Amino acid sequence: MLTKAVIASAALAWAPFALALPQIVVSDDPIPATAVPPPGPPPPVKSPSASVTSHGPYTGPPATTTGALSTAVLAATIPALPANPTAYTYPSDGQLHAAEPAPYTPAGGLGTNGTLPVYNVKSDFDYESIVSWQFCFYDLVTNLEKALGLYQEYIELDLFHDGLARFSVADFEAAGLTASDRFLIEFMADQEVGHATLLSNILGAEAPNQCTYNYPYTTVREFIDFCQKLTRFGESGVYGFINHLDSREAAQLLLQSITTEARQQMIFRQFDGLFPMPVWFETGIPQSWAWTLLAPYISSCPANQTRLIWQNFPQLTVVNQPNPARVNANMTKNYETAGKTASAPFNETAVPSPDSCLNSTIVGEDCSPAITQNRSIPLSFPGREVFFEWENPGKFVGPNNSYVTAAGGEADTPRFVAWVTQLNLTYSPLTLTGPNTGSTFQPNVSTFAGDPAINGTMFVALTSTDLFLTPFNLSMINPF
């Protein structure tokens, strides 16, 4: 007997239906168990290739293979060319200018002609981009268990689990994080298992395996801050290459993964007591930038691990990096981070208790975990002097200390600071203050009126020239 019925019209509905059909009757009577078909076997997920039992810096023998993967190099840089002449021919007037391939289907688009999609990589660019992201994901989630794309996924898998295993319930509660919050972190680790599985399936038999990792945090809040930074550059790394992939099919799946990653990054900002989304547009960065930020945290990988082509730039440190654990970040001392790597978390133990925003009960000062927090004193501001120091090239970094840092092939003396944020690439002059040290002033620029361009987590680089570039061709900055 029907106790209630809902009649859905023939329309696209958001809830509770997906595509609703005419005259569908939904009953809240219990469904007999015999009417529910048994589930089929779920597809297998990527499992760790080895048990990760420890974390820390690499202490093994010198690597026998060093440097980035390489082949014949055709030129020192990719030449700048004018726009394709066809880029300006479409009238963009709101009218249709070609016959419809099918009803309700406008002409154009890529992969829209009915060809069966094949979800694999289709070029060296595809493989090297996706493999690097995979590395990051797997690590962050897998430490509860454990390659640019997959490398990123691996580290995230390990990282999330490591924080849960390293700190006690009392440690998390002292940082304002409850049992439900810890479960959310574990669920995000489970998401990374799915991401790593997907990318491994796209890459094929030579996809990288998990590695071991070295993390800089010592407290729960440093762990959370490190997570929000690592997920930020992992997400931005994908935005930088996804629209250049030859495989549009793989790009579709990658898009559906990275949107989940974006949610993770915002959650970690909320756990960190930061405003969850302080920008109108998220930033995309080149693969070599993401690999440079990721590699220092990878201690060692299996001997037969797939190597990457991407450049490792010398380490750049923001000496007076604002510490968001303080009520007033302008009181941050130099080197108030857990290490000098570019994405090091804040150093919580360097903040005296009276200066900690976690202990404040004042609106505008409190940085306890929350859906949102609005800080009265900005972490940084236009006109603030920012101090840098940087390493010389030639340092061994990354897995097994087997990659070597290198400056751009066309670079000489650093003259500019490139600020990469939202849709903008802005340069400010670099004043050299000593060997491998310098300073600049934070620019006052906006993406659009009402949206300060420099906000949230952003990226800076030192360059020898102020080349005009935009988000789609930003990687052309690398040689300089």
N, C-alpha and C positions, 0 to 999 in steps of 0.2 A: 504494500500500500504506500502511496506517495503521501508524505506529510507536508512537504514543501516542494515547489517546483520553480525553476527559473527559466524563462524563455529568452534566448539570445537572438538578437536580430542579425541579419547578414551584414556585418560590419567588422572593421578591424578594431578589436578591443584590447585595451591594455591589461585589464584584470577583471575577472579571474581567467579569461580565455586568451589564447594567442590569436589565431585566426578563427573567428566565430562563424559558424554555418547556420543556415536558416532552421528554425524550429528544433533546436537542440534542447532536450529536457535534462536537467541535472537534478538528481535526487540526493537528499542527505541521509537516506536509508542506508544501513550497513551493507556493504557488498559481500556476498558470500565468498568465503575463502576459496571455494572451488572455481569461482569465476575469475580469479586473479592468476594469470599465467606465471609459471615459475621463471625467475630471471635467468638469462643466459650468462655464461662465464664472462666476467669483466675483462677488458683488455689489460694485459700486464703492464706494470709501470717499470721504469728504469730503476734498477737496484744498485746500490753502491758496489763497486768492483772489489773493494777491500774494506775492512773494518778500520775506521779512524779511531785510534785510541789516545792520541795526544795532539796538542797544538803547541806552536812555538816557532822560533826562527829556524831556518835551514842550518844544519850542522854537519851535513854529509860532505863527501869529497867534491873537489871542483868538477864542474860539468865538463863532459867531453865534447858536447855539441853546444855551441853558444851563438847568440845573435838571432835575429828574426829570420823566419823562413824567407828565402829569396830565390829569384831566377834572373834571367837577363833583364836589365833595366834599360828602357828605351830613351829616357830623357831625365834631366834633373828635376824638372817641374812639368806639370800639365799646362800647356799654353792657354792663356785667356782668349776666348773667341767671341765674336759678336753673337747676338741672339739668333736663333734659327728664324729665317724669314717667315716661315709659316706661323710663328708664335703670335703674330699680330693680325692674322687674316680673319679669324672668326669675329663676326660683328657684335656679339654679346648684346643683342637687343631684345631678348625675351621671346623671339619668334623661332619657329622650326625651319631649318635650312637644308634638310635632307630627308629622304623618305624613311619611314619607320621600319626597322627590321621586323617588328612584330607589334601587335596592338599595345598601346601604352608604353612603348619602348623607344626612347630617343636614339638617334644614330650616334655612334662614337663609343668611346670607352675602350678599355683594354681588357681582354679576356671575356668579352661579352658576345662572341660569335657562336657559342654553343659547343666549343671544343671541350672535350673531357679534361678537367683540371688534374694535373699531376703535381703532388705536393713534395717536390724535391728541390735541391739547389741546382742552378743552371749555369753557374760561372764561378770562377775563382773569387770574385767579389762577394757573391752570395755565401759561399762556404766560409770564407774567412770572417765575414761579418757575423754570421749566425753562430759560428763556433765560439767566437769570443764572448758573446752574450751568454751562451750556455754555461761557460765556466763560472760566471758570477752567480747565477741562480743556484746551481747545485750546492755550492759550499754553504751558502747562507742557511739553507734549510737542513742540510744533512748532518749536522753534528749530533742531532738526536739520533740519527743513524749516520750518513753523508750520502758548449765549450767555449771569441769575445762573447757571444750570446750564451753558449752552453757553459763557458767558464763562469759567467756571471750567475747563471742559475745555480750552478754547483755551490758557489760560495754562499749564496743566500740560503740555500738549503741547510748548509752546515752552520751558518751563523745563527739563525733563529734557534736551532736546537742547542747550540753551545750556550747561549745566554740562559735558556731555560734550565740547562743542566748545571751551569756554573754557579748560579745564585739560588739562595734559599727562598722559600715562601716569605719569610720575614724580610728578606732583602727587597723583594718586589713590593711588599706592602709598605715598607718604609719609603719607597719611591712613589707611593700612591697608586700602585697597580694591583688590581684584585685578581681573584681566581678566574673570573671571566676574561680579564685582559690577557692573562697568561694563556688561556685556552685559545684566544684569538691569534696570539703569536704562533702557537702550535698549528693552528689551522692554516696560517700563512705558510708555514713550513711544508705542510701537506700540499699546498698549491704549487710550491716549487718542485715537488716530485713530479707533478703533472707537467709542468713547463719543461723540466729536464727530459722527461720521457718524449714529449712532443718534438723537441729540437733534436734529440738523438735519432728519432725515427726519420726526420727530414734529412739529417746529415748522412746517415748510413753507417756502415760497419766501422769506419775510421773515426767516428765521433769521439771526442775526448772522454776520459774517465775522470772520476773524482780525484781530488788532490788533498793535501794537508795544508792547514792554514795557520796564520799567525795574526792574532787580533790585539789591538792596543788597549782595550777597555779593562777597567778593574772594578767598576761599580755598575749597578743596574742602569743608572741614568746615563753613564758613558756608553753602555751597550745600546741603549735606545737611540742616543744621538748618533752613534756610529751607524746604526741601521738606517736612520732617516737619510744620512749622507750617502751611504752605499746604494740604497735603492734609488736615490736621486740621480747619481751619475749612471747607474745601470739603465734607468728609464730614458734619460737624455741620450745615452749612447745609441739606443734603438731608434729614437726619433731622428737621429742624425743620418742613419743609413737606410731606413725601411723603404723610403720612396725611391731609392736608387737600385733596389734589388731587381735582377733580371727575372727572377721567379715571382710573378705576381701571386701565384698560389701560396707560396711560402710566406709572402708578405701578409696575406690575409690572416693566416694562422698566427703569425708573429704579432700582428695587431691585436688579436683577441687575447694574447698573453700579456702584452705590455699594458693594456688597459687595466688588467688586474694588478700589475705591478704599481701602476699609478695610485690605485686605491691603497695599497700597502704603504707607499711612501707618505701619503696623507695621514694614515693612521699613526705611523711612527712620529710624525710631527705633532699630532694631538697628544700622544703619550709623552712627548718631549716638552709639553706645555707651550708650544709655538702656535701662532696663527696658522690654521691648516692649509690655506691656499692663498698666499699673498700676492699672486700674479694673475694676469689675464691670459697669458700664453706660457706654455712650458717650453723649455729650451732644448734644442738638439745640438749635439756635439759630435765631432769626428771620432771614428773608431779608435785611432791612436790616442786620443785624449782619454777615452774610457779605459783603454788597456793600461795606460800610464797610471791612472788612479787605482786600478784594480790590482795590478801585478805585485806591488809591495806586500800584499797580504797573502800571497800564495807561497807557501814554503817549499813544497816539493810535489812532483807529479810522477806517475809511473814512467819507467825508462822508455817505453815505446809511445809516450804521449804525443798526440798531434800538435805540432808547433804552429805558431801564428806568424803572419807577415807584418803585423802592425808595429809601429815605432814606439819605443819607450823614451819619452822625453826626460831630461834631467829634472830632479825633484825641485819644485818651487814651493817655498813656505811663506805664508802670510804671518809675519812676525807678531803683529798685534791683532790677530784674529779675535773678533769679539766673542766673549764667553756668554752664551745665553743662560747659563746657570746663575748669573749675577742679576740682582735687581737693576743695577746700572752697568750695562756692558761697557760703557766708556771708562770704567775703572779697571778694565781688564789689563793685566800685566803682560809683558812680552812672553811669548812661548807658553801661553796658558792653555795648551792642548796636550793630549795624551800622545806625545810623539810629534815629529815634525813633518810627517807625510801630509800631502795636500788635503786629504779627507779625514784627518785625525779627529776624533771626537773631542769635545771640551774636557778639560781636567776638572772634575768635580771637587777633588780634594784640595785644589788650590784656592777654593772660595771659602773665606771665613763664614761661619754660621750666620752672623748678623747680616752678611751681604748676600746670602743665598735667597733667590726668589722662591725656592720651594718652601721656605719657612714663612714667607710673607702671607698675611691675610688681607692685604690691601688690594682692592681692585685696580688693575693696571700694573701691579708688581708681581702678582702670583703667577707662578709657572708650573703649578701642579698639573698632572694629566687632566685633560678636559676636552669636550667637543671643540671648544675654541677658547683662546686667550688673546686679549688685546693688550699689548704692552704699551705703557705710557711713554717709556723712554726707548727710542729706537736702538736696535743693535748697531746700526751704522747710519750714515747720513751723507748727503752731498757735501763736498768740501772737506771731508775727513781725510787726514793724511794716512796713507796705508804703506806700511814698510814691508819689503820683501828681502828674502835671501834665497839663493839658488845654488845647486851643486854643479860642478863641472861634468861634462859628458864623460862616458867611459866607465861608469859604475855598473857592476853586475847586480841584477835585480831579478825578481820574479821567480818562477818555479826552478828550484835547484840552483839558484843564482846563475841561470843559463841565458838570460837576455841582457843586452848591454844598452845603456842609455846613450842617446845620440841627439844632438841638436839638428835643426833643419839644415839641409845641404846648402841653402842659399843664405843662411843666417850668419851675421858677423856680430857686431856689438848690439846688445839689446837697447832699443831706443823708445819703445812704446809699451804700454800695458793695454792689452786687448780685453775688454769687458764683454763677455758673451752672455746675454740674458734675454729671455723672451724672444722677440723678433729682431733684437738689436745687436750689432757689433759696433762698439764704440771704443775709440782709442783715446788714451791720455798720455802725455809725455812722461817718460821715466827719467828721474834724476838719479844718476849713479852716486852713491854715497861711500863706496869702498869696493874692494874686490868681492864680486858676487853679491853685492847688496845695493839696494836702491829704494826709492819711494815715489809715490804719485799721489794725486788728490782724487777722491772719488768724484766722477762726473755727475752733473745734474741733468739727466736726460729722462725722457718719458717715451713709452711706446706709443700711447695716445694720451690726450689730455685726461688727467685723472688716474693714470697708471704709471707711476714711477718705474722706469725700466729696471733699475737696480734694486731688487727686492727678493726676499726668500733666499734660497741657495742658488748661487750663480757661479760662473766659471771665469777665471782670469788666466792670461798667458802673456809672456814677454815676447815681443817680436822686434825685428830689425827694420820693418817697414809698415806703414799704415795702409795696407792693401784694402780696397773697397770690395767687400764680400757681403753676401746675404745668406739666410739660413740654408738654402738649397745647395750652395757651393762653398760652404764654410771650410771644408777640408783642404781647399787650395791655400789656406794660410800655413799649412804644416811646414813647407820648406823654408819659411821665413821666420 
